[in-house]
Amino acid sequence: MIEVDVRGLSCPIPVVKAKKAMDENPTESLGVLVESGVSKENVSRLAESRGYSVTVVDVEDGFRLVLSPPGK
C-alpha cells in the first residue's frame, strides 16, 4: 500500500497529492492521512469519482483514508 501523508496541508494540495499518487500507482491501494474534515471530503470525492472505494478510519490527529482502486 502506498502511503500519502498530507496532514498540515491546505486544500487543494491534499487532493493534488492524492491524484498524483493515484496516477502513478493505478493498481495500488493508497493510505492517505489528512487532518481536516474538508480534506477528507475532497479526497474522498476525488477517489469516488475515479471508481475507488473509500474507507475512513479516525486516527489521533485526523483521518486515514484507505482508497482501493476499481477491481480490488
N, C-alpha and C positions, 0 to 999 in steps of 0.2 A: 504494500500500500504506500502510495506517495503521500507525504505529509506537507501541508502548506500552513504556515503559521502567519496569520495576518492580524494578530492582536496588536492593538495600538495604532492601527492604520485606519484612516477615514475613507469612506466610500468616495469615489468608485474604486479605490486601489484594491480592496479585498476581492471585488468582482473581477477586476483585470487580472490579478494574480491567479485566481481560481480558473478563469478562462484559459490562461496561458498553460496551466498545468493540465487541463483537460485536452487542449490541442496537442501538447507534447506527449501525452500518455493516454491515448484514446481508449485503450483496453484495460487500464488500471483503475482500481478504486482509489479514491482520494480521501484523505482525512484533512479537513480544513478547520483550523482553530480561529474563532472570531470572538470578540468580546462584547459586541453590541447586538441588540435585537435587530437594528436596521441592517447591519452587515449580514446577520443570519438570514433575514428575509430576502435580501437582494441576492446573496449567493445561492440560496435555495431556489429562488425563482429562475436564475440562470440555469442551474443544473436541471431542473424540471423541464425547462423549455428545450433542452437538448436530450431529453428522454432518460436522464439519470434518476435513480431512486435516491431519496434523501432520508437519512436517519439522523435525528438531532439528539445529542446527549448533553445534559447540563454538566459543566465542569466548574471547578472552583472560581475561575476568573473569566467565565463566559460560556461558550458553547463549542462543542466538537461536532462538526457536520461530517457524516460519512456519506460520500457520494459514490454510488455504484453505477457504472455505465450500463447502457442497454444490453440485455442478454447475460448479465452477471447476477 
